[in-house]
Amino acid sequence: MAKKIYTCQVIFPGKTAYYKKVENPQLLADYLDKKSDWKYLNVFEVDKTKDNRCGLYTGLRIYSVNQKKV
């Protein structure tokens, strides 16, 4: 069975980064907690048409352990 692949939009203070081909968004969040200062990440499906960076928003947002949810 094929694994689900996502695109993650990570919000850093003052900038945004996109991580493509993410299999487990929670593992990415754990890695970022150890390595950098980030606020939260949004999880999107991969855009199959290649027209946009991201496909449909999955509704999943993961916050940094250092960031308080308002």
PyMOL commands that set and color helices and strands:
alter all, ss='L'
color gray80, all
select helices_A, chain A and resi 25-35
alter helices_A, ss='H'
color red, helices_A
select strands_A, chain A and resi 6-12+15-22+40-45+57-63
alter strands_A, ss='S'
color yellow, strands_A
deselect
rebuild
show_as cartoon
